[in-house]
Amino acid sequence: MLKQLKTLFCDFMSFVRKDFHFAAYAYTVSVAGLCVLFIYCTDIGDKIAHNMVPTSNAVANNIIMFVLLYFAIAIPTQLFRRKFREVPKPAFFAKGILLMSLIGFADAFSWKDVLDLSGLSSPEQSYILKVLWRMRNLIFVLPAFILLRVFADKDVRGLYGLCRGNHHVKAYLCLYAVILPVLTAVSFTPDFQSYYPMYKPWIYGEVFGRSVGLNTFIFETVYMGDFLMVELIFRGMLVIGMASVLGRGAVLPMIAVYVALHFGKPVLETCSALFGGYFLGAIAYQTRHIWGGVIIHMGIALIIELLRFFQHYLLHVG
């Protein structure tokens, strides 16, 4: 166990040594930290987190936020490193704007606006919308990534990190075992108890005439699949895919956008996204696959769901 973790840590530190630039890192952490303070400590920040400003269109709000944040990190950090040639490249702006638009659109898309669910009961409508929202990246983002891979990024191995490779996978399993006690403790905090589980069977009951267990299994399966898509987007496309334009410099703007994706979630989870996103991004760049992140992400999400089920049904907590 220690040997696998040591190898993982050495690979991570190899990335840090080659990539670290004090001004670029300090700037990124400062901007991300100020954004978190603004979102969680001000009324207008709370409205931004819920897609309510500056326009009445949630999709437009999200796209604007992600595009501005991505380039607010990507351009200065490249300039700090004196990599002046990368910034004016058309591929840098074209891919950056396209990817942020895809992420912003998928994250804020409302199925209520396009589906007629009037023939369903309220719990059935809520269940369908909850499941479809977890499939948004699969429906909207994955086809675009496949097209980009076929026509633009022909030299990338696999589908932006979805490829054969098991480097550090055992180490991630060991790391997961280490953080399991921490997750258990955190699951008892008020923020997490109010936010999780993502699917609350005791609210929905036997929708569509199916058992509570089957409905829960369907949702949790889709929920786990969504984490595969999150890793494909952030550690796959935004790191491995953008590395052709930014090299190692692709990691810092990725983590800023990744933090923004967590706005509205418990503040501890949002803050941890900064460090977790950086770690997973660094390893993805080093190994050129995303399986480690998939293991950690799915594992953390699943154990939190199971812990909250256990607390609700057996301990009557939350």
Disulfide bonds with the S-S distance in Angstrom:
none
